[in-house]
Amino acid sequence: MLIRTGDTVEVITGADRGTRSRVIQIDRIKGKALVENVNRVYKHVRRSQKHPQGGRLSKEMPVQISNLMYICQSCDAKTRLGARYLSDGTKERFCKKCGNGAGEIAPPHAAYATTT
């Protein structure tokens, strides 16, 4: 899973299809992501000190990561992400459409550095 917190994604299936928003949180074990203003549900809350008004609270619920596509900042298109090693041995994410880097995954590692 190459999608990270803070990435801009678009929902590709479901009720919120076509919505572009930012990833708030990722649960890698369950394979789900919490996305701003996507998959909103009502939670009925009893009156209490924490919620003196009570009633219905609207909150986001997690979405399967397979239902999201990354939005590249440089080409502004829905795309898949790949991983590659740079010449100094740093592992990075990259856009499969335009080839631009999308952030570092791992620090430099001497075994993956190319010597030319």
N, C-alpha and C positions, 0 to 999 in steps of 0.2 A: 504494500500500500504506500504509494508515493505522495498521496494527498496529505497535507499538513494543516495544523491550526493556522488560521489567518489567510489561507488561500481563497481565491475567488473561484466559485464553482457554479455550474448550471445543473439544475435537476433535469434529467432526461426522460423520466417516466413517473407516472403517478399523478395525483391531483394537482401538485404544484409544478407540473412540467413547464419548462421554459423559464423558470425563475432563476435569476442570477443573484447570488448572495455570498457572504463570507462564512467560512467554517469557524465555529466557536470552539468546539471540542471534538476529540476523536477517541473512540473506544476501540482499540486495536484487537482486543480479545473477541468482542462481539462483531467486529467489522462494520461499525456504524459511526456516523458523524452527526453532530448537532450543528445545524445550519440556521443562520438568522432568518426569522420570519418564514420558515418552511416547516410544513407538517405541524401546524398549530392545532392544539386541542384545548378543550375546556376542562378544567379541573374544578370540581365543586368543593368548596371549602366552607366548613362550619365556622361561625363566628368564634373568635378567640382573641387573646391579647395581641397575638402576632398579626391577625387579620380581623380587626374590629368590625369591618363592614360585612365580611363573609361574602357568599355568592359564588360567581364563576370567575376563575382566573384563567386567562389565556396564556399558554406556554408552549414552547417548541418541544417536539419529541424527536428522537434520533431517526436518521434515514440510513438505509443501507448504502455503503460506499459505492457499490456497483451501480447505483442509480444516479451517481454524480459524475460530471465530467469537469476537468480542470479548464479554466479560462486563462490562456496565455496573455501576459501583459503586453508583450511586444507585437504579436499578430492579432490580438483580440479575437481569437477563435477558440471553439471547443476543441480540445486535443487530448491525446493520451500523453503520459509522461514516460520517459525512459531514464535509465541510469547509465552513466559512463564515467570513465576515469580520464582526468586531465593529464597533461604531460608531467605535472609535479606530483602525481599520485593521489590527488584529491578526487573523491567521488562526488558527482553532482547529478541533480535532476535536470532534464532538458525536455523542451517541447519537441514532439515528434514531427510537427508540421514545419516550423521555421528553424529549428535547431538551436535556438537561444537557451542559455542556461536559466534554470529556475530556482537555484539555491543549492547550497552545499549539503551533502548527506553525511559525509565522513571526512575527517581531517586527512592531510597528506600521509601516505604510507609508502615507504621506500620500495617495497616489493612491486608496486604498481606504477612507479615512476618510469617514464621512458627516457633513455639516454641516447641522444642523437648528437 
